[in-house]
Amino acid sequence: MRKFRFDPYSALNQRIIDASIFSIAFYFAYGLFEGHGVDSSSAVKWAFLATMILGQVVANLSLHTYQMIWRYVSLRDAITLARNYAVFPAVALIMEFFLRRLDPALNLPAGVVFAGYFFSLFGALAARAARRLLYERITERALDGASTTSVLLIGAGKIGVKTANEIRSHVDLQPVGFLDDNPQKWGSVIGGFRVLGPLASLAPTIQKFGVRQVIVCIAHPSREILRRIWATGELLGVPVKIVPTLEEILHGKVNIANFREVEMKDLLGRNSVEGSASEAELSEAYRGKSILVTGAGGSIGSELALQLWKLQPSHLLLLDKDENGLNDVYLQLQSQGLTTATPVVADLRFPERLRTIFENHRPQVVFHAAAHKHLHLMELNPCEAVANNITGTRNLVEQAVRFGVARFVQISTDKAVNPTSIMGATKRICEMIVQAQADRHRTLFCCVRFGNVLGSRGSVVPIFQQQILKGGPVTVTHARAERFLMTIPEAVCLLIHAGTLAHSKEIFVLDMGEPVLIQNLAHDLIELSGLSPTGDIRIEITGMKRGEKLSEVLIDDRSETLRPTRLHKIQTIATRPFDIAEFTARLRALEASAWQGRAEDVYLHLADVNIGFVSHGSPPSVPVHVAQVVEGPSAAMGAAFGA
């Protein structure tokens, strides 16, 4: 049997409380004017009181007065209450004006009505204020005994006050105050919390009050402010969140309490790129399809798997030879309720293993994100770079053609343009492998070139942050080194939307704005961390490493041109055709040298493929000989070439 629990502020009790307040208010109002032109007979008095009480209750119900939540009553609610309470007295006075002409005995003194209105309004507001104070007192007691997160609010304007009010309902959050650059607000108390000082005092304020979370409560914060707050938070290990935009709130996507993390896209020197393909195009390309993602355990592959899952594929096949990263993304998908994902641990260098996977799962769409991408490691291991990136891609393309895959999206890089590194050269050859596919195949192939991806493993921003945390120096290869920058969500968005554009082995590229000087990026991160690049943390120029460039370009001006597509911010590259038979022959020789561990020959063969790569002679150290590690694939490779 359910235990009865009395709620003094239930819907019925709220009406009883208000009715009692009306009764007392109009009783005293009548008493004030009794004998002063007001009929003092009991019958008239009680009839008047009954009429006013009943009329006020009916008016409140009609005007939805009881939809207000008493424990959250605000100034806006008080204004609404005053308006609702004025309706019936106004109606009563108008009726009395006409009825008194019919019968002078029907005299309703205006003084009684006005006094009763103000008495009842005061009582109703007092009851609601008492309820709010009681609720806040109970919440404070709960906070005293609970584990709470100390929160610092940035911006003491309207959004900041509203955020503070919202936070009051979160038992696990406890604001310590505001920071605001308006000196007139310093030291004042707004919304019950003190303005502690300017934004420049962020770091000492976090340390002084033990802040564990920073919330930016500014309507449209500049990137400079976000960079400064984010860098300080990163340095001190405090997460930074931001209130949603007004547009998000108005469109009903979130409310103001749905704080989001400050993301990498907030720190770019440009607006982030969002997909512009229609829902119908995305649905036609991916919904209900079996999709294979290679490199699913990596930064791009894992985000790609998560985003594709939202497009409702029939099956998601996650392939990677890194079992740890693959397990992480698989568990994440499972936690979100996806039961149609299959993790596959496999190495793309083995064609027979790939053939079995395609036979068993029959993917209809392939996103090829797997590759060795660390430039310096690949300079030390050129044979492995060729075997993994080139042989792996060729094997995957051949199986896609064999089993009639509908779409194939190859991830490339801006380092593939006039490559000076082994990694860049292998990625350009991967593009050519895709472009060499005969038009008679029904598979729609395309490639997508990326810039440097912020937030990925090994990207420059986390490296700089670690160097700053250790006291420096921050190392930059060259004062004029510059790179195109993009975020992981942008990269994945481009991939998914480029898949809908695939038609005839195109190469797509994102409009990433102007390249960023790496030294300026390092300089900004040091300053945004509250330090000086001249006094606290120095920037050290280390010199260019093997395979590096001063700057990257998106196209080769000698043989490639940019053309627009139907999707905003995505362009296609028109490339010069090449001799496929000659390319295939040189590809065979290149792969054979790699599998036999002949690093010097790998450099020479790459220089012969006509991709703009200039051989640097012997590699800087003894490479890993793939053929010595795994003997089997040599025969498999020969069989694949003969196919």
Buried (B, 14 or more C-beta within 10 A) or exposed (E): EEEEEEEEBEEEEBBEBBBEBBBBBBBEBBBBBBEEEBBEEEEBBEEBBEBBBEBBBEBBEEBEBBEBEBBBBEEEBBEBBBEBBEBBBEEBBEEBEEBEEEEEEEEBBEBBBEBBBBBBBEBBBEBBEEBBEBBBEEBEEEBEEEEBEBBBBBBBBEBBBBBBBBBBEBEEBBBBBBBBBEEEBBEEEBBEBBBBBBBEBBBEBBEEBEBBBBBBBBEEBEBEBBBBBBBBBBBBEBBBBBBBBEEBBEEEEBEBBEBBEBBBBBBBEBEBBEBBBEEEBBBEBBEEBBBBBBBBBBBBBBBBBBBBBEBEBEBBBBBBBBEEBBBBBBEBBEEEEBEEBBBBBBBBBBBEBBBBBBEEBBBBBBBBBBBBBEBBBBBBBBBBBBBBBBBBBBBBBBBBBBBEBBBBBBBBBBBBBBBBBBBBBBBBBBBBBBBBBEEEBEBBBBBBBBBBBBBBEEBBBBEBBEBBBEEBBBBBBBEEBBBBBBBBBBBBBBBBBBBBBBEEBBBBBBBBBEBBBBBEBBBBBBBBBBBEBEEBBEBEEEEEEBBBBEBBBBBBEEBBEEEEBEBEBBBBBEBEEBEBEEBBEBBBBBBBBBBBBBBBBBBBBBBBBEBBBEBBEEBEEEBBBBBEEBEEBBEBBEEBBEE
